[in-house]
Structures are given as C-alpha cells and as structure tokens.
C-alpha cells in the first residue's frame, strides 16, 4: 500500500515535469591568455542579467583545463530560450562584448531537452 502511494506520487511529479520540459544549452569557451578574470566576471554579470530579465533558470561554469571552459545554461522551456535577448537592458550588449573579446572562440555544443531530472534540489 505504502509503495503504491509513493509510486503514484512519483508519477504525478514525472507528469508535471513532462508538461514543463526544461531546455539546456551547453557552451564551450576558449579564453585568451591572461583574460580569465575578465571572462569570468563578464560571464557572471551577463548570466545574472539573463536570469533576471529573460527568465533563465541559471547557469554553471566549469573549467576543463587552462583557458578552456564549459557552461551549462538551463531554461524553463525551449520557447523562453528562443526569445532570448528581447528583454535585456542596453548594458548587456557592452558586457556581452567584453565577454566575447576575452575569448578566442565560443561554441554552442548542444541544445538539449531534459528527459529526467534527478539532480538534488537544495
């Protein structure tokens, strides 16, 4: 009986997640020599603006090796991601330029839909 109730509860959560499919974008950055701090600072400011004005769920920045970074950006839906940039303040353009100028290369590696989300919530 208890197992049945837990299973039904899990199905309700799973159904709710499927209605609101999260969308993930993974980026790769190759940063110019001596520009790590400039890149990280501008990435943080731009990410916070995108979260505040565009509805992003946030992002994580990972260091692969010296001068190479990956970012994992999470969105409530693909539609919200596709409308990115329409609500940002003018200051975001300057910050985006600083971030791009600190990089030799920026690639979008993947666009992904979340199928299952088992990350622990705080």
N, C-alpha and C positions, 0 to 999 in steps of 0.2 A: 504494500500500500504506500509506504513512505517513498520507495523507489519510483513508483508510478507518479506521485505528486512532483518529485524532483525532475523527472523526465518531462512532464507536461510543462513545468516552469521553464526548463531549458528550451523547449520547443517554442514557447512564447517569445523568449529573448531572441532566439535564432530567426524567427519570423520577422520580428521588429528590425533586426539588423539587415535582413534582405530587402526590406522596403526602403531603407536608407543606406544604400551601398556607398561606402566610403571610397574615395578615389586617392590614389597615391602617385606621386611623381618623384622619380629619383634622378638627381643631377650629379654630374661629375665636374669638378673644378681643378684645373691645373694652374696654380698660383705662380706669379712671377717671383723671382728671387728677391728676398727682403720685403715682400709685400704681405706676409702672413697676417700681421696685425691689422693692416688696412682692410684686407679682405674680410677677416672675421668680424671686425667692428661694423663694416658696412653691411655684411650679410645679416648680422643680428638686428640692426636698425631696420633694414628693409623687410626682414621676416616679421618683425613686430608690427610694422605698418600694414603689411599684407594681412596679418592675423586680425588687426583692429578694424581695418576698413573693408576688407574683401571677404571676410568670413572663413579664412583658413583655420584649420584646427592646430596649426603649428608645424614646426619642422625640427629635425635633428641634424646636426652637422657632425660628420665623422671624419677623422684623419686616417687616410690609408697609409701614407708614408710622407716623407718630407715633400711639401709643396703640392700634395695631391689630397683632395677632399671629396667626400660624397655627402649629399644632403638628401634627406628623406622628408618630403613635404606631404602632409595629409590634409585632405579636403572632405567636407561632408558629402559631396557629390561631384560627379563629372561636370554637371551643368554650372555649378558655382565656380569650379576651376576655369572653365571655358570663358567665363565672363571676367576673368582676372584683369585688373588694370583700369577698370572703368570708374572706380571709386577712390583711388589713391590720391592723396594730396600732391600738389606740384613738387614738393620737396623730395618725393620718392624718385623722381627722374634723376636728380643730382646724386642721390645715394646709389641708385642702380648703376649710374655711370662710374662712380668711384669703385664699386664692386667689380664691374666689368674691366675697368682699367687696371685693376690689380691682378687680373688673370691673363694667362696666355691663351687659355682655352676653356670654354664652358660647353658642356654637352648635356642634353637631356637623354638619359639612358633608357628609362622605362616609364610608361603610363600604365597603371595597374588598378584593377578593381579589387577591393577586399572581399574575399570569399568567406573566410572565417577569421575572427578576431579573438585571440586568446591571450593578448597582452594583459598583464595585470594592471588594473586601474588603481590609482592612488586613493 
